Amino acid sequence: MKQIATFTGWGEMSSVLSSSVQDLTTGAFTVLDQFSILAASGPDAAVFLHGQLTNNIEKLAAEKAQFAGLCSIKGRLLATFLVWRAAKHNDESNAETIQLMLSRDLQAAIQKRLSMFILRSKVKLNDVGADNVLIGLTGNAVRLLAPLFPNLPELAHSKVESEAGTLIRLSDAPIAVSPVSTETIATAHCARYLWIAPHAVFNAQLTTLSTGLTAIKPAVWDWLEIRAGEPRITEATQDKFVPQMVNFEVIGGVDFHKGCYPGQEIVARSQYRGTIKRRMMLAHTDKAQPGTEVFHSTDPQQPCGMVVNAAPAPGGGVDCLVELKLAALDQEAASTIHVETSAGSVLTLLTQPYALPAIA
């Protein structure tokens, strides 16, 4: 793969609401080395995954992508995926390929776990992350790909394919959000696209991308993912959260009518018996790492939540997704939430990118 000259980081940006936002909304790209792709191939691919994941895979349309999770028998997420059907190259074959994008640090373990349940199903699991390049595109960057695809995806989670690969539009990320304690300011929404491209195609287009767009680091993509309120389970947060704790059903990652899968009974019970007592919030702090516990000043001995994801923020510090007890959000205004210890960095809650049913 050709080397890409990348923008070195948010710290060099003079303003969150000027050059940084302008670069992202005008158009930027990055290679997403933090992800990998598992491919489930064979006549039983959809049926097999349907019985393992939290979402309805059998009814997944060819022109769509969706979130799904793999849970333990206790209903805790072991991985989160973006899932789509690959285009069939032979219309006469009943075999199909379904691709699952997940955090790279989980790929080997998740492939091994899923393989344990294949049994007599006619399906094979393969790591195909090295077969293509995963590229994240922001703002108007997608215009440069118009000659490569018959049309461009317009709606969130819509998908198009061609010989140039697969192009998926993700949900927009609000990138100018005020603290909840202050008057709301105007929010800029940044479009996001995922391009899964063959190496030869990407290399052929690299000069065009580098000339017409700002090259950013993968961490900036992580920040956009956080701003969109999309949790990504990594090794640090495996087996920690029931899907609703990280708003996974809110972003379309759970189908409560699809039938059984590992942990389904616990996930359903949480939904229908009103036992959701934790939710994921968007926040800002000085420093945080995924898997780090957080503590409330009114009860400093017991953790009240955990950091799900974190990434450097444009103005310094980090923005993060934090799973919290709902009770911790109802405390008096003078109370505070701290990262790692009761004396750690203070969390400042930001406006959520979407409504939460439990606290709306």
C-alpha positions in Angstrom: 0.0 0.0 0.0 1.2 3.5 -0.8 2.2 5.7 2.1 -0.2 8.5 2.9 0.9 11.9 4.4 -1.6 12.4 7.2 -2.6 15.4 9.3 -0.7 14.9 12.5 -3.5 15.6 15.1 -6.1 17.8 16.6 -3.6 19.6 18.7 -2.4 21.7 15.8 -5.9 22.9 15.0 -6.5 26.5 16.2 -10.2 26.2 16.7 -12.8 23.4 17.1 -15.3 25.3 15.1 -13.2 26.7 12.2 -10.5 24.8 10.4 -11.1 21.4 11.9 -14.8 21.3 11.2 -14.2 22.9 7.8 -11.7 20.1 6.8 -14.1 17.4 7.8 -17.2 18.8 6.2 -15.4 19.9 3.0 -13.9 16.4 2.7 -11.3 14.2 4.4 -10.3 10.5 4.3 -8.3 8.0 6.4 -7.4 4.3 6.2 -9.2 2.5 9.0 -6.6 0.0 10.3 -8.5 -0.3 13.6 -11.1 -2.5 11.9 -11.1 -5.9 10.3 -13.7 -7.9 8.4 -15.0 -11.4 8.9 -16.8 -13.0 5.9 -19.4 -15.7 6.4 -19.8 -17.6 3.1 -22.0 -20.5 2.1 -25.7 -21.4 1.6 -26.3 -21.2 5.3 -24.5 -18.0 6.0 -27.5 -15.9 6.8 -29.3 -18.6 8.8 -26.2 -19.2 10.8 -25.5 -15.6 11.7 -29.2 -15.0 12.3 -29.1 -17.5 15.1 -26.0 -16.0 16.7 -26.4 -12.2 16.5 -28.7 -9.6 18.0 -30.2 -8.4 14.7 -32.2 -9.9 11.9 -29.7 -11.1 9.3 -32.1 -13.2 7.2 -34.1 -10.1 6.3 -31.0 -7.9 5.7 -31.6 -6.2 2.3 -28.8 -6.3 -0.3 -28.8 -2.5 -0.4 -28.5 -2.0 3.3 -26.0 -2.3 6.2 -26.9 -2.6 9.8 -25.4 -3.0 13.3 -25.5 -6.3 15.1 -23.9 -7.7 18.2 -22.6 -11.0 19.5 -23.5 -11.7 23.2 -22.4 -14.1 25.8 -25.0 -16.4 27.4 -25.3 -13.7 30.1 -26.5 -11.2 27.5 -23.3 -9.1 27.5 -21.7 -7.9 24.3 -18.6 -9.7 23.1 -18.4 -7.8 19.9 -20.3 -5.2 17.8 -20.4 -5.3 14.0 -21.5 -3.4 11.0 -23.0 -6.1 8.8 -23.8 -6.2 5.0 -24.5 -8.7 2.3 -21.8 -8.9 -0.4 -22.9 -8.8 -4.0 -23.3 -12.2 -5.6 -20.9 -12.8 -8.5 -22.9 -15.9 -9.7 -26.7 -15.4 -9.7 -27.2 -19.2 -10.2 -25.5 -20.1 -6.9 -27.4 -20.2 -3.7 -24.2 -19.4 -1.7 -23.9 -15.9 -0.3 -21.4 -13.9 1.6 -22.2 -11.7 4.6 -19.5 -9.4 5.9 -19.0 -8.2 9.4 -16.8 -5.3 10.3 -15.5 -5.3 13.9 -12.7 -4.0 16.0 -9.4 -5.6 14.8 -8.3 -6.6 18.3 -11.3 -8.9 18.5 -11.1 -10.5 15.1 -9.2 -13.8 15.9 -11.2 -14.5 19.1 -14.6 -13.8 17.6 -13.8 -15.9 14.5 -12.8 -18.8 16.8 -15.9 -18.4 18.9 -18.4 -18.3 16.0 -16.6 -21.3 14.4 -17.5 -23.4 17.5 -21.2 -23.2 16.6 -21.0 -23.9 12.9 -21.4 -27.7 13.4 -23.2 -29.0 10.2 -24.1 -25.6 8.8 -22.8 -25.0 5.3 -20.9 -21.9 6.1 -17.2 -20.9 6.3 -15.7 -18.0 8.3 -12.7 -16.2 7.0 -10.7 -13.1 7.9 -10.9 -11.0 4.7 -9.6 -7.8 6.3 -6.3 -8.0 4.4 -8.1 -8.5 1.0 -9.3 -4.9 0.9 -8.6 -1.5 2.2 -11.1 0.1 4.6 -11.3 3.8 4.0 -13.3 6.4 6.0 -14.6 9.4 4.1 -16.1 12.6 5.6 -18.2 15.5 4.3 -18.2 16.0 0.6 -15.3 13.6 0.0 -17.6 11.0 -1.6 -18.0 13.2 -4.7 -14.6 11.9 -5.8 -15.9 8.4 -5.9 -18.9 9.2 -8.2 -17.1 7.9 -11.3 -16.5 4.5 -9.6 -20.1 3.7 -8.6 -23.5 3.7 -10.5 -24.9 6.0 -7.8 -23.9 7.2 -4.4 -25.7 6.1 -1.2 -27.9 8.9 0.1 -29.6 7.5 3.2 -27.9 6.3 6.4 -26.8 2.7 6.2 -27.6 2.5 2.5 -25.0 0.6 0.4 -23.9 0.4 -3.3 -21.4 -1.9 -4.9 -19.3 -2.0 -8.1 -16.0 -3.3 -9.2 -14.5 -0.5 -7.1 -15.8 -2.2 -4.0 -18.5 -1.4 -1.5 -19.6 2.1 -0.4 -21.8 2.5 2.7 -23.2 5.8 4.0 -23.2 5.9 7.8 -25.2 8.2 10.0 -24.0 11.8 10.2 -21.9 12.9 13.2 -22.8 16.1 15.0 -19.4 17.7 15.6 -20.3 21.0 17.3 -22.1 20.1 20.5 -22.4 22.2 23.6 -22.3 21.0 27.2 -25.8 20.2 28.5 -25.4 22.8 31.2 -25.1 25.7 28.7 -27.3 27.0 26.0 -27.3 24.8 22.9 -25.2 26.2 20.0 -25.5 25.4 16.4 -24.5 21.9 15.5 -22.6 21.0 12.3 -23.4 17.6 10.9 -20.6 15.7 9.2 -21.4 13.0 6.6 -19.5 9.7 7.0 -19.0 7.1 4.3 -17.2 3.7 4.5 -15.4 2.5 1.4 -14.2 -1.1 1.2 -11.9 -1.1 -1.8 -9.7 -3.6 -3.5 -6.0 -2.7 -3.0 -5.5 -2.0 -6.7 -8.5 0.3 -6.9 -7.5 2.2 -3.8 -3.9 2.7 -5.0 -5.1 3.9 -8.4 -7.3 6.5 -6.6 -4.9 7.6 -3.9 -3.4 10.5 -5.8 -6.9 11.8 -6.5 -7.9 11.4 -2.8 -4.7 13.0 -1.5 -5.0 16.0 -3.9 -8.6 16.7 -3.3 -9.1 15.8 0.4 -7.5 16.3 3.8 -5.8 13.1 5.0 -6.6 12.6 8.7 -5.6 10.0 11.3 -7.8 7.0 12.2 -8.2 8.6 15.7 -10.3 11.4 14.1 -12.6 8.8 12.6 -12.9 7.3 16.1 -13.9 10.7 17.4 -16.6 11.0 14.7 -17.9 7.6 15.7 -18.1 8.7 19.3 -19.9 11.9 18.3 -22.4 9.8 16.4 -23.0 7.9 19.6 -22.0 4.5 18.1 -20.4 2.1 20.6 -17.6 -0.1 19.5 -16.8 -3.1 21.7 -13.0 -3.7 22.0 -10.9 -6.1 24.0 -11.1 -3.7 27.0 -14.9 -3.7 27.1 -15.8 -7.3 26.1 -18.5 -8.9 28.2 -19.2 -5.7 30.2 -22.5 -4.4 28.7 -26.0 -5.7 27.9 -26.8 -4.0 24.5 -29.2 -1.5 26.0 -26.5 -0.2 28.4 -24.7 1.2 25.4 -27.8 2.3 23.5 -27.3 -0.5 21.0 -31.0 -1.0 20.4 -31.4 2.8 19.9 -29.0 2.8 16.9 -30.7 -0.2 15.3 -28.4 -3.0 16.6 -31.1 -5.2 18.2 -34.2 -6.9 16.8 -36.5 -7.9 19.6 -38.8 -10.0 17.4 -36.2 -12.2 15.5 -36.1 -15.2 17.8 -33.3 -16.8 19.8 -29.6 -16.1 19.9 -27.1 -16.4 22.8 -28.1 -14.1 25.6 -31.5 -13.2 24.0 -33.6 -14.0 27.1 -31.6 -11.5 29.2 -31.6 -8.8 26.5 -35.4 -9.2 26.1 -36.0 -9.2 29.8 -34.1 -5.9 30.2 -36.3 -4.4 27.5 -39.7 -5.5 28.4 -39.5 -5.6 32.2 -38.2 -2.1 32.5 -34.9 -3.1 34.1 -32.8 -0.7 32.0 -31.0 1.2 34.7 -27.9 2.2 32.8 -27.4 4.2 29.6 -24.4 5.4 27.5 -23.8 9.2 27.4 -21.5 11.4 25.3 -19.0 13.3 27.5 -15.8 15.2 27.6 -12.9 14.9 30.1 -9.1 15.5 30.3 -8.1 11.8 29.8 -9.8 8.5 29.6 -9.3 5.0 28.3 -11.9 2.3 27.3 -12.7 0.0 30.1 -11.9 2.6 32.8 -14.4 2.9 35.6 -16.0 6.2 36.6 -17.1 7.4 40.1 -19.8 9.7 41.4 -18.8 12.3 44.0 -21.8 11.4 46.2 -20.7 7.7 46.3 -17.0 7.7 45.7 -16.4 4.1 46.8 -18.5 2.4 44.1 -18.1 2.9 40.4 -21.2 4.3 38.7 -20.2 3.4 35.1 -17.4 2.7 32.6 -15.8 4.4 29.6 -16.8 2.6 26.4 -14.8 4.5 23.8 -12.6 7.5 23.9 -10.7 9.6 21.3 -8.8 12.9 21.3 -11.0 16.0 21.0 -10.3 19.0 18.8 -9.9 21.5 21.6 -7.8 19.2 23.9 -8.7 16.4 26.2 -10.9 13.5 25.0 -14.5 13.0 24.0 -15.9 9.6 25.2 -18.9 7.4 25.3 -19.5 6.5 29.0 -22.0 3.9 30.3 -23.6 5.4 33.5 -26.2 4.5 36.1 -29.3 6.5 35.4 -29.4 7.3 39.1 -26.0 9.1 38.7 -27.6 11.5 36.2 -30.3 12.5 38.8 -28.0 13.8 41.5 -27.8 17.4 42.6 -26.1 19.9 40.3 -23.1 20.3 42.6 -22.1 16.7 42.3 -19.5 15.5 39.8 -18.5 12.3 38.0 -14.8 11.4 37.8 -12.7 9.0 35.7 -10.7 6.2 37.2 -10.9 7.4 40.8 -13.1 9.7 42.9 -10.3 12.3 42.5 -9.8 11.7 38.7 -10.6 13.9 35.8 -14.1 15.4 35.8 -16.6 14.3 33.2 -18.6 17.0 31.4 -21.8 15.6 29.8 -22.5 16.7 26.3 -25.7 16.8 24.4 -26.7 13.4 23.1 -26.7 12.8 19.4 -30.1 11.0 19.7 -33.0 10.7 22.1 -32.9 8.0 24.7 -36.3 6.4 25.5 -35.4 5.6 29.1 -34.6 9.2 30.0 -36.4 11.2 27.3 
